[in-house]
Amino acid sequence: MRKHSRMRLLLLAASASLMLSGTRAPEPEPVVAAPVVTEPTVLQDVARTLQASNRHLPEAQADRIAEAVVRYSRKYDLDPSLVTAVMLVESGARQGARSPKGALGLMQVMPHMLRPMGLAGNPSSVETNIEAGCMILADNIRRLGEEDGISAYFWGSQIRGVAYLNRVQAARERVRAELRS
């Protein structure tokens, strides 16, 4: 006899025994599901947060950026609020941002960092830039822990202070508050 057939017979026998004895089986407790944050909600919330930070960002572009943030956050096991915060600190959600040292795009990635990653595309395109930023951030956090990993995103291997970390943490709290509202 198969295992589930045997189990079914045992359950039927137990039920019949309870019915014959007049004892009622206890009612199962209702299961209350925790609210689930769905991907569309996260996408919409990230897009809304980006537009609140950059009033000149068209809705379609905010949606595209949010989609890339969520996709690459998941791929590199990062919190989307952290990636969004780094982006806001680095570029203010401006795709065309360029630093005096040559960092490009939303995540302010140095072009020489992209070459060894093997990522296709223009270094300042939304998807390539966000994936590169997520890859760098995730690797830093894996090697150094979260706080030093965030600091190393800005400082590189020679972390020289906590000002950048403090700005990212403050931005992350603003992003989280925006995502909750």
C-alpha positions as CSV (number, residue, x, y, z in Angstrom):
1,M,0.0,0.0,0.0
2,R,1.3,3.5,-0.8
3,K,2.3,5.8,2.0
4,H,-0.4,8.4,1.3
5,S,-3.1,5.8,0.9
6,R,-2.2,4.4,4.3
7,M,-2.2,7.9,5.8
8,R,-5.6,8.6,4.3
9,L,-7.0,5.4,5.9
10,L,-5.5,6.4,9.3
11,L,-7.1,9.8,9.0
12,L,-10.5,8.3,8.0
13,A,-10.3,5.9,10.9
14,A,-9.5,8.6,13.4
15,S,-12.4,10.7,12.1
16,A,-14.8,7.8,12.3
17,S,-13.6,7.1,15.9
18,L,-14.2,10.7,16.9
19,M,-17.7,10.7,15.3
20,L,-18.7,7.5,17.0
21,S,-17.5,8.7,20.4
22,G,-19.5,11.9,20.1
23,T,-16.3,13.9,20.6
24,R,-15.8,16.8,18.2
25,A,-12.4,17.5,16.7
26,P,-11.2,20.9,17.8
27,E,-11.8,23.7,15.2
28,P,-8.6,24.7,13.5
29,E,-7.4,28.2,14.5
30,P,-7.8,30.7,11.7
31,V,-4.6,31.5,9.9
32,V,-4.0,35.2,9.6
33,A,-1.6,35.9,6.8
34,A,1.0,38.6,7.2
35,P,0.7,41.3,4.5
36,V,2.8,40.4,1.6
37,V,4.7,43.1,-0.3
38,T,4.3,42.2,-3.9
39,E,6.8,43.1,-6.6
40,P,4.4,45.5,-8.4
41,T,4.0,47.4,-5.1
42,V,7.8,47.6,-4.6
43,L,8.3,48.7,-8.2
44,Q,5.6,51.5,-7.8
45,D,7.0,52.6,-4.4
46,V,10.6,52.8,-5.7
47,A,9.4,54.7,-8.8
48,R,7.4,57.1,-6.6
49,T,10.4,57.6,-4.3
50,L,12.7,58.4,-7.3
51,Q,10.2,60.9,-8.6
52,A,9.9,62.5,-5.2
53,S,13.6,62.9,-5.1
54,N,14.0,64.1,-8.7
55,R,11.0,66.1,-9.8
56,H,12.3,66.2,-13.4
57,L,12.3,62.4,-13.8
58,P,9.5,61.4,-16.2
59,E,7.2,58.6,-14.9
60,A,8.3,56.1,-17.6
61,Q,11.9,56.6,-16.8
62,A,11.2,56.3,-13.0
63,D,9.4,53.0,-13.8
64,R,12.4,51.7,-15.9
65,I,14.9,52.7,-13.1
66,A,12.7,51.1,-10.4
67,E,12.4,47.9,-12.5
68,A,16.2,47.7,-12.7
69,V,16.7,48.4,-9.0
70,V,14.3,45.6,-8.0
71,R,15.7,43.2,-10.6
72,Y,19.4,43.7,-9.7
73,S,18.7,44.0,-6.0
74,R,17.2,40.6,-6.1
75,K,20.0,39.2,-8.3
76,Y,22.7,40.4,-6.0
77,D,20.7,39.8,-2.7
78,L,20.5,43.5,-1.8
79,D,17.7,45.5,-0.1
80,P,16.1,47.7,-2.8
81,S,15.9,50.5,-0.3
82,L,19.7,50.4,0.1
83,V,20.2,50.4,-3.7
84,T,17.8,53.3,-4.0
85,A,19.5,55.2,-1.2
86,V,23.0,54.7,-2.7
87,M,21.6,55.9,-6.1
88,L,20.0,59.0,-4.5
89,V,23.2,59.9,-2.6
90,E,25.4,59.2,-5.7
91,S,23.4,60.9,-8.4
92,G,20.1,62.3,-7.1
93,A,18.4,59.8,-9.5
94,R,19.9,61.6,-12.5
95,Q,20.9,59.2,-15.3
96,G,23.3,61.7,-16.9
97,A,25.2,62.5,-13.8
98,R,29.0,62.6,-14.1
99,S,31.4,63.2,-11.3
100,P,34.6,65.4,-11.6
101,K,36.6,62.1,-11.3
102,G,34.6,60.5,-14.2
103,A,32.0,58.3,-12.4
104,L,29.0,57.9,-14.6
105,G,25.2,57.4,-14.3
106,L,22.7,56.7,-11.6
107,M,25.1,54.6,-9.5
108,Q,28.2,56.7,-10.3
109,V,30.3,53.8,-11.5
110,M,33.8,54.4,-12.7
111,P,34.1,53.2,-16.3
112,H,37.3,51.2,-15.5
113,M,35.2,49.2,-13.0
114,L,32.9,47.9,-15.7
115,R,35.5,46.3,-17.9
116,P,36.4,43.4,-15.7
117,M,32.7,42.8,-14.9
118,G,32.0,41.8,-18.5
119,L,28.7,43.7,-18.6
120,A,27.4,44.6,-22.0
121,G,26.1,48.1,-22.8
122,N,26.8,51.7,-22.3
123,P,28.2,52.3,-18.8
124,S,25.6,55.1,-18.2
125,S,22.6,53.1,-19.5
126,V,20.0,52.4,-16.7
127,E,20.3,48.7,-16.6
128,T,24.1,48.4,-17.1
129,N,24.8,51.1,-14.6
130,I,22.5,49.8,-11.9
131,E,23.7,46.2,-12.4
132,A,27.3,47.3,-12.1
133,G,26.5,49.4,-8.9
134,C,24.7,46.4,-7.4
135,M,27.5,44.0,-8.2
136,I,30.1,46.3,-6.6
137,L,28.0,47.1,-3.6
138,A,27.1,43.4,-3.0
139,D,30.8,42.3,-3.3
140,N,31.8,45.1,-0.9
141,I,29.2,44.0,1.7
142,R,30.1,40.3,1.3
143,R,33.8,41.0,1.9
144,L,33.5,43.8,4.5
145,G,30.1,43.7,6.1
146,E,27.3,46.1,5.5
147,E,28.6,49.4,7.0
148,D,32.2,49.1,5.6
149,G,30.8,47.7,2.3
150,I,28.6,50.8,1.9
151,S,31.6,53.1,2.8
152,A,33.9,51.3,0.4
153,Y,31.4,52.0,-2.4
154,F,32.5,55.6,-2.1
155,W,36.0,55.4,-0.7
156,G,37.3,52.2,-2.3
157,S,39.7,50.2,-0.2
158,Q,40.9,53.2,1.9
159,I,37.8,54.2,3.9
160,R,38.5,57.6,5.4
161,G,35.4,58.5,7.3
162,V,31.8,57.8,8.0
163,A,30.2,60.9,6.3
164,Y,29.2,58.9,3.2
165,L,27.9,56.0,5.2
166,N,25.8,58.4,7.3
167,R,24.3,60.0,4.2
168,V,23.4,56.6,2.7
169,Q,21.9,55.5,6.0
170,A,19.8,58.7,6.3
171,A,18.7,58.3,2.7
172,R,17.8,54.7,3.3
173,E,15.6,55.7,6.2
174,R,13.9,58.3,4.0
175,V,13.4,55.7,1.3
176,R,12.0,53.2,3.8
177,A,9.6,55.8,5.2
178,E,8.5,56.6,1.7
179,L,8.0,52.9,0.9
180,R,5.8,52.5,4.0
181,S,3.6,55.5,3.2
